[in-house]
Amino acid sequence: MTADGSAPTATADAPGTAEPRSFDRVTALEPLDHGGFAVELDADWGIADRPNGGSLLAMLGRAATVVGGQDHVLAASAHFVRSPEVGPASISTELLRSGRSVDQVRCRLDQAGDVCVEAVLTVGHLDEGAEPQWSGGVPDPGTTDHDDAVRILGPTPTGMDVPLLRQVDLRLDPSSLEFAAGRPTGRGELRGWLSLPGGAAFDPCSLLFAVDAFPPATFDVAPSGWVPTLELTAYVRALPAPGPVRVLHRAHMISGDLVDESCHVWDRLGRLVAQSTQLAGIRVS
Protein backbone atom coordinates (compact mmCIF):
# COMPACT_ATOMS: atom_id res chain seq x y z
CA MET A 1 0.00 0.00 0.00
CA THR A 2 2.70 2.52 -0.93
CA ALA A 3 0.03 5.12 -1.60
CA ASP A 4 -0.79 8.78 -1.31
CA GLY A 5 -3.57 9.42 1.16
CA SER A 6 -5.91 11.26 -1.20
CA ALA A 7 -8.84 9.48 -2.79
CA PRO A 8 -8.65 8.20 -6.37
CA THR A 9 -11.01 9.30 -9.08
CA ALA A 10 -13.97 6.97 -9.63
CA THR A 11 -15.33 6.40 -13.11
CA ALA A 12 -17.69 3.89 -14.65
CA ASP A 13 -15.82 3.83 -17.95
CA ALA A 14 -12.14 4.67 -17.58
CA PRO A 15 -9.79 2.70 -19.81
CA GLY A 16 -6.14 3.29 -19.08
CA THR A 17 -3.72 4.83 -21.54
CA ALA A 18 -0.65 2.69 -20.77
CA GLU A 19 -0.60 -0.70 -22.44
CA PRO A 20 -1.17 -3.30 -19.70
CA ARG A 21 1.61 -5.81 -19.20
CA SER A 22 1.03 -9.26 -17.78
CA PHE A 23 1.66 -9.83 -14.10
CA ASP A 24 3.95 -12.74 -14.92
CA ARG A 25 6.08 -10.41 -17.03
CA VAL A 26 6.42 -7.62 -14.46
CA THR A 27 7.28 -10.07 -11.65
CA ALA A 28 9.66 -12.21 -13.72
CA LEU A 29 12.94 -13.42 -12.16
CA GLU A 30 16.30 -13.63 -13.91
CA PRO A 31 18.66 -16.14 -12.23
CA LEU A 32 22.10 -14.72 -11.39
CA ASP A 33 25.32 -16.69 -11.82
CA HIS A 34 26.32 -16.20 -8.19
CA GLY A 35 22.87 -17.12 -6.85
CA GLY A 36 19.73 -15.14 -6.30
CA PHE A 37 17.71 -13.31 -8.92
CA ALA A 38 17.66 -10.03 -10.79
CA VAL A 39 14.32 -8.23 -11.10
CA GLU A 40 13.12 -5.06 -12.78
CA LEU A 41 10.71 -2.88 -10.81
CA ASP A 42 8.15 -1.57 -13.28
CA ALA A 43 7.13 2.11 -13.28
CA ASP A 44 3.57 1.24 -14.32
CA TRP A 45 2.98 -1.11 -11.37
CA GLY A 46 3.04 1.41 -8.58
CA ILE A 47 1.77 4.65 -7.10
CA ALA A 48 3.46 7.80 -8.39
CA ASP A 49 7.13 6.77 -8.73
CA ARG A 50 7.15 3.94 -6.17
CA PRO A 51 6.42 0.22 -6.80
CA ASN A 52 3.41 -1.41 -5.18
CA GLY A 53 4.34 -3.45 -2.11
CA GLY A 54 2.17 -6.41 -3.09
CA SER A 55 3.97 -6.77 -6.41
CA LEU A 56 7.30 -6.82 -4.55
CA LEU A 57 6.02 -9.55 -2.23
CA ALA A 58 4.85 -11.55 -5.25
CA MET A 59 8.40 -11.45 -6.62
CA LEU A 60 9.69 -12.81 -3.33
CA GLY A 61 7.00 -15.49 -3.49
CA ARG A 62 8.17 -16.60 -6.92
CA ALA A 63 11.76 -16.77 -5.66
CA ALA A 64 10.69 -18.84 -2.64
CA THR A 65 8.93 -21.45 -4.79
CA VAL A 66 12.02 -21.81 -7.00
CA VAL A 67 14.42 -22.21 -4.07
CA GLY A 68 12.08 -24.35 -1.98
CA GLY A 69 11.12 -26.58 -4.88
CA GLN A 70 7.42 -26.49 -3.90
CA ASP A 71 4.46 -25.51 -6.04
CA HIS A 72 2.69 -22.79 -4.08
CA VAL A 73 3.20 -20.02 -1.55
CA LEU A 74 1.16 -20.76 1.58
CA ALA A 75 2.19 -17.91 3.87
CA ALA A 76 4.41 -14.83 3.87
CA SER A 77 5.48 -12.40 6.56
CA ALA A 78 7.25 -9.34 5.16
CA HIS A 79 8.84 -6.22 6.64
CA PHE A 80 9.05 -3.23 4.31
CA VAL A 81 12.27 -1.54 5.35
CA ARG A 82 12.36 1.17 2.69
CA SER A 83 10.49 1.88 -0.53
CA PRO A 84 12.60 1.00 -3.58
CA GLU A 85 12.77 3.07 -6.72
CA VAL A 86 11.71 1.97 -10.18
CA GLY A 87 14.49 0.08 -11.93
CA PRO A 88 16.77 -2.91 -11.33
CA ALA A 89 16.92 -4.72 -7.99
CA SER A 90 18.02 -8.12 -6.73
CA ILE A 91 16.58 -10.91 -4.59
CA SER A 92 18.67 -13.10 -2.32
CA THR A 93 17.32 -16.28 -0.73
CA GLU A 94 18.11 -18.70 2.08
CA LEU A 95 16.44 -22.08 2.47
CA LEU A 96 15.72 -22.27 6.21
CA ARG A 97 14.03 -25.67 6.23
CA SER A 98 13.13 -28.32 3.69
CA GLY A 99 10.36 -30.62 4.90
CA ARG A 100 8.17 -33.32 3.45
CA SER A 101 5.16 -31.06 2.93
CA VAL A 102 6.39 -27.48 3.44
CA ASP A 103 9.61 -25.50 3.12
CA GLN A 104 10.54 -22.19 4.75
CA VAL A 105 12.57 -19.67 2.75
CA ARG A 106 13.97 -16.30 3.72
CA CYS A 107 13.96 -13.79 0.85
CA ARG A 108 15.31 -10.27 0.69
CA LEU A 109 14.90 -7.61 -1.97
CA ASP A 110 17.87 -5.24 -2.22
CA GLN A 111 18.52 -2.20 -4.34
CA ALA A 112 21.84 -0.31 -4.61
CA GLY A 113 23.12 -2.09 -1.52
CA ASP A 114 20.11 -1.24 0.66
CA VAL A 115 17.61 -3.74 2.07
CA CYS A 116 14.10 -2.85 0.88
CA VAL A 117 11.93 -5.87 1.80
CA GLU A 118 12.75 -8.81 4.10
CA ALA A 119 10.36 -11.77 4.24
CA VAL A 120 10.03 -15.35 5.42
CA LEU A 121 7.75 -17.48 3.27
CA THR A 122 6.26 -20.93 3.69
CA VAL A 123 5.81 -22.87 0.45
CA GLY A 124 4.02 -26.15 -0.11
CA HIS A 125 1.15 -27.56 -2.16
CA LEU A 126 -2.51 -26.57 -2.34
CA ASP A 127 -4.98 -29.21 -3.49
CA GLU A 128 -7.29 -28.00 -6.21
CA GLY A 129 -10.92 -28.12 -5.17
CA ALA A 130 -10.23 -28.65 -1.46
CA GLU A 131 -13.06 -27.39 0.77
CA PRO A 132 -12.74 -26.01 4.33
CA GLN A 133 -14.04 -28.07 7.25
CA TRP A 134 -15.18 -24.87 9.05
CA SER A 135 -15.26 -21.21 8.05
CA GLY A 136 -17.39 -19.56 10.74
CA GLY A 137 -14.87 -16.78 11.33
CA VAL A 138 -14.76 -15.58 7.72
CA PRO A 139 -16.55 -12.26 7.08
CA ASP A 140 -19.39 -11.84 4.59
CA PRO A 141 -17.93 -11.34 1.09
CA GLY A 142 -20.81 -9.14 -0.08
CA THR A 143 -23.19 -9.49 -2.99
CA THR A 144 -22.38 -6.72 -5.50
CA ASP A 145 -21.73 -8.19 -8.94
CA HIS A 146 -18.51 -7.39 -10.75
CA ASP A 147 -20.33 -5.48 -13.51
CA ASP A 148 -22.19 -3.34 -10.94
CA ALA A 149 -18.97 -2.15 -9.29
CA VAL A 150 -17.31 1.10 -10.44
CA ARG A 151 -13.84 1.05 -11.91
CA ILE A 152 -11.26 3.28 -10.17
CA LEU A 153 -8.63 4.93 -12.35
CA GLY A 154 -7.11 8.11 -10.92
CA PRO A 155 -5.22 10.36 -10.78
CA THR A 156 -6.02 11.29 -7.21
CA PRO A 157 -7.85 14.56 -6.59
CA THR A 158 -4.52 16.08 -5.52
CA GLY A 159 -3.02 15.17 -8.89
CA MET A 160 -0.94 12.13 -7.89
CA ASP A 161 -0.75 9.64 -10.73
CA VAL A 162 -1.59 5.98 -10.03
CA PRO A 163 -0.14 4.02 -12.98
CA LEU A 164 -1.12 0.72 -11.33
CA LEU A 165 -4.78 1.48 -11.95
CA ARG A 166 -4.14 1.55 -15.70
CA GLN A 167 -2.68 -1.95 -15.51
CA VAL A 168 -5.27 -3.73 -13.38
CA ASP A 169 -9.05 -3.44 -13.31
CA LEU A 170 -9.92 -2.37 -9.76
CA ARG A 171 -13.60 -1.78 -9.04
CA LEU A 172 -15.33 -0.62 -5.86
CA ASP A 173 -18.87 -1.34 -4.73
CA PRO A 174 -21.04 1.79 -4.98
CA SER A 175 -21.41 1.63 -1.18
CA SER A 176 -17.63 2.09 -0.85
CA LEU A 177 -17.44 5.25 -2.96
CA GLU A 178 -18.61 7.88 -0.47
CA PHE A 179 -15.00 8.78 0.37
CA ALA A 180 -14.39 9.76 -3.27
CA ALA A 181 -17.05 12.47 -2.88
CA GLY A 182 -15.52 13.70 0.39
CA ARG A 183 -18.04 11.84 2.55
CA PRO A 184 -16.27 8.88 4.25
CA THR A 185 -18.75 6.67 6.10
CA GLY A 186 -16.50 6.00 9.08
CA ARG A 187 -16.80 2.23 8.61
CA GLY A 188 -13.20 1.98 7.40
CA GLU A 189 -14.23 -0.55 4.79
CA LEU A 190 -13.71 -0.91 1.03
CA ARG A 191 -15.35 -3.67 -1.00
CA GLY A 192 -14.92 -4.47 -4.65
CA TRP A 193 -13.30 -6.58 -7.35
CA LEU A 194 -9.83 -6.94 -8.84
CA SER A 195 -8.77 -8.31 -12.25
CA LEU A 196 -5.30 -8.84 -13.68
CA PRO A 197 -4.40 -7.51 -17.16
CA GLY A 198 -6.15 -9.43 -19.89
CA GLY A 199 -8.30 -11.23 -17.34
CA ALA A 200 -5.41 -13.57 -16.47
CA ALA A 201 -6.08 -16.12 -13.76
CA PHE A 202 -4.72 -15.45 -10.28
CA ASP A 203 -2.22 -17.87 -8.78
CA PRO A 204 -0.78 -18.01 -5.23
CA CYS A 205 1.92 -15.44 -6.04
CA SER A 206 -0.43 -12.94 -7.67
CA LEU A 207 -2.74 -13.35 -4.66
CA LEU A 208 0.11 -11.84 -2.60
CA PHE A 209 -0.37 -8.79 -4.81
CA ALA A 210 -4.16 -8.90 -4.47
CA VAL A 211 -4.06 -8.52 -0.67
CA ASP A 212 -2.18 -5.20 -1.08
CA ALA A 213 -3.72 -3.83 -4.27
CA PHE A 214 -6.68 -1.83 -2.91
CA PRO A 215 -6.51 1.79 -1.75
CA PRO A 216 -6.03 2.20 2.02
CA ALA A 217 -9.24 1.34 3.88
CA THR A 218 -8.60 4.46 5.96
CA PHE A 219 -9.91 6.50 3.00
CA ASP A 220 -13.34 5.56 4.39
CA VAL A 221 -12.41 7.09 7.77
CA ALA A 222 -10.63 10.38 7.05
CA PRO A 223 -8.25 11.97 4.53
CA SER A 224 -4.62 11.17 5.21
CA GLY A 225 -1.16 11.49 3.79
CA TRP A 226 1.10 8.65 2.76
CA VAL A 227 0.08 5.26 4.25
CA PRO A 228 3.24 3.09 3.97
CA THR A 229 3.10 -0.59 4.84
CA LEU A 230 5.51 -1.52 7.64
CA GLU A 231 4.69 -5.23 8.02
CA LEU A 232 2.33 -7.53 6.12
CA THR A 233 1.40 -11.13 6.84
CA ALA A 234 -0.50 -13.03 4.14
CA TYR A 235 -2.00 -16.50 3.87
CA VAL A 236 -2.96 -18.21 0.60
CA ARG A 237 -5.88 -20.51 1.43
CA ALA A 238 -6.89 -22.06 -1.89
CA LEU A 239 -6.22 -22.11 -5.62
CA PRO A 240 -8.64 -19.59 -7.16
CA ALA A 241 -10.99 -20.24 -10.04
CA PRO A 242 -10.11 -18.24 -13.18
CA GLY A 243 -11.50 -14.72 -13.32
CA PRO A 244 -11.65 -11.65 -11.10
CA VAL A 245 -11.46 -11.86 -7.31
CA ARG A 246 -13.70 -10.16 -4.77
CA VAL A 247 -11.91 -8.09 -2.11
CA LEU A 248 -12.86 -6.81 1.35
CA HIS A 249 -10.34 -4.36 2.81
CA ARG A 250 -10.89 -3.11 6.39
CA ALA A 251 -9.15 -0.77 8.80
CA HIS A 252 -9.43 -1.75 12.46
CA MET A 253 -7.74 0.86 14.64
CA ILE A 254 -5.84 4.11 14.08
CA SER A 255 -3.65 5.02 17.03
CA GLY A 256 -0.28 6.74 17.48
CA ASP A 257 0.25 7.32 13.73
CA LEU A 258 -0.28 3.60 13.05
CA VAL A 259 -3.17 1.68 11.52
CA ASP A 260 -3.82 -2.02 11.20
CA GLU A 261 -5.82 -3.36 8.27
CA SER A 262 -7.11 -6.74 7.15
CA CYS A 263 -7.87 -7.98 3.66
CA HIS A 264 -9.93 -10.98 2.54
CA VAL A 265 -10.01 -12.21 -1.06
CA TRP A 266 -12.57 -14.58 -2.60
CA ASP A 267 -12.64 -16.09 -6.07
CA ARG A 268 -15.66 -15.78 -8.36
CA LEU A 269 -17.09 -19.01 -6.89
CA GLY A 270 -17.18 -17.46 -3.42
CA ARG A 271 -14.26 -19.41 -1.93
CA LEU A 272 -11.85 -17.58 0.37
CA VAL A 273 -8.50 -17.81 -1.44
CA ALA A 274 -6.28 -15.34 0.47
CA GLN A 275 -6.23 -13.12 3.54
CA SER A 276 -3.81 -10.73 5.18
CA THR A 277 -3.18 -8.31 8.01
CA GLN A 278 -0.82 -5.38 7.90
CA LEU A 279 0.53 -2.57 10.05
CA ALA A 280 1.03 0.76 8.30
CA GLY A 281 2.01 4.30 9.15
CA ILE A 282 -0.61 7.03 8.80
CA ARG A 283 -1.06 10.77 9.35
CA VAL A 284 -4.74 11.64 9.53
CA SER A 285 -5.59 15.16 8.39
N, C-alpha and C positions, 0 to 999 in steps of 0.2 A: 504494500500500500504506500509506495513512495509517491505521495500525491499532495497537491496543493489543497488547501482547505475550502476553497470556494466551489460552489455547486456547478456541475456540468450542464450544458444546454441540452434540453430534451426536445426531440423531434420525432414525429411519426414516420418521416420519410427522409432519411439523412445518409445517403451513400457517401462513403469516404472518397477522398481524392487520391490517396496513396494506394498503389497496387498491393493488395494483401499478399503476404508470403506465408507459406505453411508453417505451422508450429514446429514440425519436425525439422524444417530447414533452419529456423532461427534459434533452435536449441541444439543444433548438431555439435558433435564432439569430434575433434581431430586428434588422434593419438600422437603423443610426443615420443621421440626416440628414447629419452631419459626417463620415461614414465609420466603419468598424468595426461592431461588433455588440454589442447588449446581451444578456446571458444571466442566467438565474436559477438559482442553485445550490441544488439540492433537498435538504431535510433528510433525506429517506428514501433517498437514494443516497450514503450515507457510513457512517462508523464513528463512533459517539458523535455529536458535533456538528460533525464535519469531513467535507467532501466527499471521495469517492474520487478518487484521482489519475488513474486510467484514464478516468473519466467526464470529467474536465477536459481530458485530452488528446484525447478524442473530439470535444469542442466545438471545440478548435483545429483538428482535422482537418476538420471540417465547414466552418469558416471558410476553410481553405486551399483546399478544392476550389472554393468560390465565387469566391475572388479569383483563383485560378490558372486557372479555367475548364476544369479537367480532371475526369474522372469519379471517380477513386479515389485515396486515399492509398496511397503505396507505402512510404514510410519517414518516421519522425519521431524527432527527438532533442530531448528536453525536459529542462530544468533546473527543479526545483521549489524556488523561492526561499523561499517561505513558504506555509503552509497557509491558504487563504482560509476565511472563515466562510460559513455558509449565508446566502443572500440574493442581492441583485443584484450583478453584476460586469460588466465590459466586456472585449471582445477587440479589439485593434488588429492590423492586418496590414500587411505590406510585401512586395510582389512583388519578389523578388531576381533572378529570371531567368525568362523565358518562352521555352521551346524548342519544337521540333517535336513531341517525344514526352513530355517531362517539364518541369514548372515547379518552382521552389523558392520557398517562401513563408515569411517569418518571421512568427510569431504570438505575441502576448503577452496573457496574461490579467491584468487589473488589478482591484483592488478598493480603494475609498476612497483612491486615489492611490498605492497600493503595488503593486509588481510581485509577482505570485504564481507564475506559470509563464511561462517563455520557451522557445520551441521553433522549430526550423527543420524544415519538412516538405517532402518531395518528393511531388508529385502527378502522376499520369499515367493510364494505362489498363491494366487487367488483362483479358486475353482469357479468356472463359468456357470452361472445359474444357481449358485448356492443361495439359500434363503436363511434369514436369521431365525434363531429359536425364540427370541424375545426382543421387542423393540419399543417397550413402553415408555422409555425416556426420550424418544426422538420427537422433536417438535413437529407441528403440522406443516406440511410443505406448501400449503395454499392451493388455490384452485384456478387462478388466472391462466388462461391459455397463452401459449407463446405468441400467437398472432394478435392477441389483445393487449400485449405489453408494448411499451413505447421505447423505441430505440434511443439510446443516449449517444451523442456524438461529441459535443464540445465545439469550440473551446469553452473554457469556463467563463462565467460572467466577468471575471477580472482580466480576461484575455490570455490566460495560460493555455497553451496548446496541449492536447492529449492525443498524441499520435496513436496510442494503443487502441483507441476507440474507432479508428479507421481500419484497423486490422481485424478485430473481433466484432461480433454482433452482440452487444450488451443491451438488454431491454429491462426496463423496470415496470412493475405493476403500476397502474394508475394511482393506486392508494399510497405508493411510495414516492410520488412526485411532488408533494406539497413543498418540500424543501427547495425545489428548483424555482418556485414562485415566491420564495422568501417566507414561507409559512411552515417551518418544521413542526411535526406533530408532537415531538417529545417522546415518542416511543423508542427512538433509537434503532429503527428497523428498516432495512431495505430488502425487498423481495423482487425477483425477476428471473430472467433467463440469460444464458450465455451460450454462444456458438463460436466454434473455431472457424478460421478462414475456409471457405469452400464447403462448409458443413462437415468438415472432417470429424471422424469419431474421436472421442476422448479416450485416453488410456491412463494408467496409473500416474505416469509422469505429468501429463497435461492436467490431471486433476490437482496436482500440486500448484499449478498456475491458477486453476479455477477458484481455489479457496482464498486467493489473494487478488482477484481480478476486479471485484466490485469497488465502487467508491467507498470511502469510510462511512460506516453506519452512523457516525456522529453527525453527519450532515443533517440527519433527521432530529438532532437535538439542538444544535446551535452552530453558527458559522465559526470556522476555526482556520488557523494557518496550516502549515505543513503537519502531516500526521505520519511520521516515519515509524515503520515497524522495527521494534527492538528484538523481539523473540517471537517465533511462530512454531507451533506444534501441529502437525497434520497427520491424519489417519486416512488411508485408503481402505474402504470397507468392502468394495465389490467392483467387478468389471462392468462398466456402464454399457447399456445398449447404445447403438449408434444414434446420433442426433444431438440436439441441444440439451443442456442440463439446467435444471431449476435450482436457484440459489436463494438462501435465506441468510442475510448478514445482519448481526445484531451487536450493538454496543451494550455493555452491562454496567460499568461504573466508570465515571470520570472523577479522578481525585489526584491532587498533587501533580498536575501536568502529565498524568498518565491515564490511558484508557485501555480496558480489555474488551476484546470483541470475539465473537464466535461466528463460525460460518458452517452451514450445512448445505450439501449438494446432493440432489437427486437426479437420476436419469429420467428419460421421458416415460419410463414404465412405472415411475414412482418409487424406485428402490434407492435407499440412501447409499451413495457410492463414495462420499468423502466428507470429512468434517475437520474443523480446525479451531484452535484458540490462538489468540495473539495478544501481546502487550505492545502498545505503541505510545509514542510521545504525542502530546496535543497541547495547543494553546487556544483556549476558547475565547472568542472575541466578546 
